[in-house]
Amino acid sequence: MYTRTLYATGDPAKVDGAVEVLSTAGHKLLADQPGFRGLGVFVDRELGKVAVGTWWQDEQSRDASDAHLRGQRTAMLAPYVTTLATENWEAAVFTRPSRPLAAGAGFRMGRLEFEPSDGDLLVETFKNMVVPKFQAIPGFEGTSLFIDRARGRATVGVLYTDHTALAASRAAQAAVRGEAITKARFTLRSVEEFELAFMTMPEMP
């Protein structure tokens, strides 16, 4: 599958307004688009950040929806955010939660860079080494690797049952991260933590 991510920042006092519009009117707009498969909205209320992932059946559906919804999306979020960035990805590896997760579940996101020629190595390492190790961490619920092979960029998301499990996982996930960097030759650019605000689990194509 393919994905589009949004990364928005603004006044922390207004961030819940962005979450509300994304999970109601925004979700309805997305659900009406051909090829739509799922939505996740994640929030950092302390710093005023919102991360959004939308899932699409294929690259064509994702790109067509962006062209159709771009103006509406910007207008919808304008009262609540001051910056908005979008990126397109291939969902190279993902494991769905086994059950619907409640708001407040923990989410950790890492941004990576790699040589484009190492894209297959990154995907193979994540699938065969990283995912099994993540699955052994208490409270793990699901993970994904979004990748832009041409630009040598990727993002890794990991879901945990709640904030307590998210916090407790930091050392274990850091150890897996270090092992993966040695094997897959990527550079970690950032790690951020959010809580789940709204999610419809990705539907398998």
Secondary structure, 3 states (H helix, E strand, C coil): CEEEEEEEECCHHHHHHHHHHHHHHHHHHHHCCCCEEEEEEEEECCCCEEEEEEEECCHHHHHHHHHHHHHHHHHHHCCCCCEEEEEEEEEEEEECCCCCCCCCCEEEEEEEEECHHHHHHHHHHHHHHHHHHHHCCCCEEEEEEEEECCCCEEEEEEEECCHHHHHHCHHHHHHHHHHHHHHHCEEEEEEEEEEEEEEECCCCC
